[in-house]
Amino acid sequence: MSHFELPVVDAQPYLDNPQSARALLECQKASKTTAAESLREYGCMLIKDPRVSSDQNEEFLDMMEQYYAQPRNDLLKDERPEYGYQIGVSPEFTEDPRCRRDASCQKLIDGLKSEHKPLKIAQSDPKWRFFWRIGDPPTSTKFERLNAPPVVPASKRFPQWEEIMNGWGHSMHASGQLVSEMAAIGFGLPTDAFSRRTKYGPHLLAPTGSDLNKFGKLGQVLAGFHYDLNFLTLHGRSRYPGLYIWPRNLNAKIQVRVPKGCLLVQTGKQMEWLTGGEVPAGYHEVVVTEATQKAMQLNLDSGKSHPLWRVSSTFFLHIASDEVLQPIAPVFDQARNAPMYPSTLTGDYVKNELAGINLMRQYKD
């Protein structure tokens, strides 16, 4: 694995005055430490956002650890397979990484040097996931099930569930919108070129839960090599290391740690579509490493009795289901690969992707 320092974009100048020279410097394409070029060159960046609260993140992780530590039958009461698992909980071994079978993804893996290849995906992911809807729903949509209201857990053990989930989810959503605006400016587009397309999107606070009592063996794949189908993915801090990313143009596998006060931002497939392939979706995996096991032991030795679950602090920013996905003019419709991204409704695209990762088996329109 290579050593690589992720670009850090400072949100403060933009929050103070979006028209200031300092703010524009953070957005412009001229420097690879700005939002637009970080996403174009690497498919990822760190956003330093003063609105991101470490205490809020910790409170969220505390609750989700307790949630996933419930008996299996209690968790399954929150399962909604008829909605393609896009709300509520999805059990372990439900989601199947697309790269496990996808020929184009296998070709990408074959092109990596041996030391930078992801670990082999032998099975569906042994992680649970909870999808909690964030943001205003559309007033009307052709894709009602992709925009269904959130599921409140059946258990009465979490009286602050909605407050904590909405608090942390809205913070991450605000950062995602800010990155969308800064990237648009950096690419020479109107400020709202991306953000207006995300209005009424089915945004999801999407914490995974991996039972390290069962799956804490060194080298265990918790989330197989994959890209995300949404527009931008934001990662907060996890208590257990193990996230690896493949920054574009580096041909390298990088282990990531998210500094306090920052969020990791990765591009998703909807961003790739809107930019005609100029900003491709980022790939990542989550595995149990020596650092993961060290954090597990520290937890056990601490006496604080945290359930031994690895919870991700993940947020998916989506383009609205009824928006058309196509390369944005006048910048990206002339991109070399733009013809590979024909006009399609975002909801239709999402349904196709969900089928590819085994989440559409019981979906009903």
N, C-alpha and C positions, 0 to 999 in steps of 0.2 A: 504494500500500500504506500502511496505517495503522501508526502506532507504538503498540505495546501491550506492557505488561509483564505477562508471565504470572504468575499467582499462585504463590507458593512456599510449600509446606507443609513445616514442619520436623518430621522424624520423631523427633528425639531425645527430646522429652518423653514421647512415647508409648512409646518403647522403654524409657525409664527407669522409667515407672510409668503404665500405661494408664488408671489411675483418678485420676490427679492432675488438678488444675484446669487446669494448662497443657496437658496432653494433651487434655483434653476441649475446651478452647478451640480446638485445632487441628482438632477433629472436628465441632464444632457447626455448625448451619446459620445461626447469627446473623450470621456474617461471611463475606464473599465471598473471604476468603483461607484458608478452611478446606477440607478435602478434599471434603466433600459439596457445598458450594455452588460450589466451583471446577468440579467436574464438572457440576453442574446448570446453572450459568450459562454456562460457556464450553466444556464438553466436553473440557477439558484442564487441566493444571496441571503444575508442577514439584515433584518430591518431593526434598527434601534429606535423604539417607539416609547416615549415617556408615558404613554397611556397604558402600557403593558405592566400589570401588577404581579410581581412575584408572589405576593401573599394570596392573590386571587387564584393563581395557578396552583399553589400548594393546597389550598382549600378544595379545589376541583379534584386534584389527584387523591387527596384523602377520601373524598366521597366515592370516587370511582373504584378505588381499591376495596372499599367496604361493599360496594354494589356487586362487583364481580366475585367476591368471596361468599356470596349467598349460595344456598343449595341450588343445584342445577334446575330442579323443577320450578323453583321460584323465578329464576331467570327466564325460563322458557315461557312464562306467562306474558312476557313483554315482546315476544317474537311475532313478526308480521310478514311471513313469506309471501302473502298475496300482494304485497306492495313492493316486491322485489327486494325486501329487506332494507328499503330506503328510509324507514322509520323503525324505531325500537331496536331490539337486540338481534344479532345474528350469532348463532352458536359456533363453537370451534369446528373446524373442518367443513365449513360451509362455503367460504370464498376460495375459489381456485385461481391462483395467479395465471393471468393470460399467457405469460411467457413460458409456462410449463408446456404448452402445446403450439403456440403461435410460431409459424415458420419465420416470419420477418424478425421476430424477437430472438429466436434461436440463432439467426444469421448474425445479429448484432453481438450476441454473446460469443459466437465463434470468432469474431474479429478482435476480441479483447485478448491481451496478453494473459498468460495463465495465472500470474499473481494478481491480476485485476478482475478475474472472472467472478461472478456471483457464485454462491454455493448452489449445488444442484437442488432443484425443487423435486422432491420425491413424492409429495402428497399435497393435498389442500392445506391451507394455512391453519395451524393449531391455535388460532387466536379467536377470541370473541370480539365483537364490535357493537357499539351502541351509536345509533344515528339520532341526533336531536336537532330538529329543524330550527333555524335561526333566521330572523328577518320577516318582512311582511309577505304574506302569500299573494299570488296574483288574483285579481278580481274575477278573471275567467281564464281558462286554459284548456287546451286539447289534451293535456297530460295530467289529469286530476290525481292519479295515483303516485306520480312522481312529485306531487306538491301537496301531499296529505299532511294534516296537522301532526304535531309531535305526539309521541306516546309517553305518558307519565307512568313510571314503574308501578306495577300492581302492589308491591310491598309498601307498607306504611312506615318503613324504617327511615325514610329519607324526606322529612317534612320540608327541608330547604332545597329540594331537588331543582325546582324551576328557578328559584332565585340564583343558585350557584351556576347552573348550566347556562342560563340566559346572561348572567353577569360576565362570565368568562367568554362565552360564545360571541357576545356583542363586542367585546374588546378585540377579539381576533378578527371579527368581521370588519371592524373599523380599520384595523391595520391592513387588511387585504384590500379594502377600497382605496386606502392611501397609496399603496404600492401600485394599484391599477392606474391611478391618476398620474403618479410620478413617472411610471413607465410610458404612458401615452405621451406625455410631454417630451420625454427623452427620445421617443421614436418620431417626433415631429407631427403627432396627431393631436386633434382637439383633446383637451383635458379629460372630457367625459367619454372618449371613444370606447374605452373598455367598461368603465364604471356604469354607464347608462344601460349597457347590455346585461349587467348583473342585477339590475333592479328587478325585484320579484323573483330572483333566482332561488332554487331549492338548496340554499346554503346549509351546511351540516357541520355541527360540532360532532366529531367522529372518533371518540377515544376507543382504542383497541385495549383489550385485556388479555394478557398471556399469563397462564398459571405457571409460575416458575417452580412450584413444587413438583409439577408433572413434567414440565418442559424446560428445565434449567440446566440441561446437560450442555457442555461446551460444544459449540458448532451446531446446535439446534436452530433450524430456520423457523422463525416466528412469523415472518411475512416475506414470502418469496419475491424475488426480483420482479419489479413491475413498474409501470407508469400509472399515473392517476388520470381518470377520465374527465376531471373538472377543469376549471380555468386556472386557479392558483391553489396550491396546498400550503398551509401554514402549520409549522410545528412549534409548540412550546417546549418547555423543558420536561424531560422524563427523569425519573429517579434511577433508571437503569440504562446504562449505555447499550449500544447495539445497532444504532441506525447508521447505515452506509449509503452514500450517494455516489453517483457517477457524473461529475461535472462535465458538461459538454466541452469538447476540444482538448480535454486532458487525457482521455483514454486511461483513466485511473479510478481506483476505488478508494473513497475517502470516508473515514469514520468521523461522525459529526458530534460535536457537543454544542449545545445552544447556550450562550452566555446569558447571565441574568439581565433582564431588561430588553432582551432581543427575541425575535422569532425567526426561525428558518423559513424561507419562502422558496418553493419549487414550482416550476411551470408544469401545467397539466395539458392534456390533449386538446382541450378547448382553446387554450392560448396558441398552441401549435396551429390549429385550424384557422384562427383569426389572423395569424401572421403568415399564412401561406408556407408554413414550414420553416420560416426564418428563426423562430424561437421554439425549438422542439421540446416536447415533454421530457421532464427529467425522470431518471430511473433511480430506484432505491430498493433496499431490502433491510430487514431487521433480523439479526441473529444473536445468539448467546455467545458472548466473548468472555475473555478472562476478566475484562473490566466489569461486565455484567455480573459475573460470579463474585467478584470482589464487593460490589455494591450489595449483592444478596447477603453476603456474610456480614457486612457492616450493619445491615438491617437486623439480622438475627442477633448480633451482639449488642445492639443498642438498647434492647429491652423495651422499645416503644410499641412493639406488637403490631407493626404495620403488616397487613396481609401481604404475602409474598406474590404479588401480581405486578407484572410490568404493564403500566398504563401509559399509553401515548397521549400527548396533548395535541391533537390533530384537528384542523379545521379545513373544510373544503368550500372554497368560493366558486360558485357556479354561474354560468351564463343562464339567463331565464329560459325555461323550456320552450317557449313559443318564439324565441328569437331565432333568426336565421344565422347559422354558422357559415361564414364564407370569408375569404381574405379581405381585409379592410382596405378600401380605396382611400386616398390615392397612393398609399405607401406600399401595402403588401399585396395588392391584387396583381402587381407586375413582378412579384417574386418568381424566381426560376421554377420553383415547385408548386406554384399557386394552382395549376390545373389539377393537381392531385387532391385538392380540397374543394370539391364541388359544393354548391349551396345545399344545405340540409337543415331541417329544424333540429334545434339542440335536443329536444325531447326524443326524437327518433334516433339521433346519434347515441344518446345515453342508454336507451333501451337496447340497442345493438351491443354496446359495450357490456351492459349488465348480463346479457346472454353469454358473452365470451368469458365471463368470470363466474358463471354458474349461479347467478342470483335471480334468474328469471324463471325458474322452474315452475313456480306456482303463481307468477304475476298474472293479474287479471285486469284488463282495461275496463 
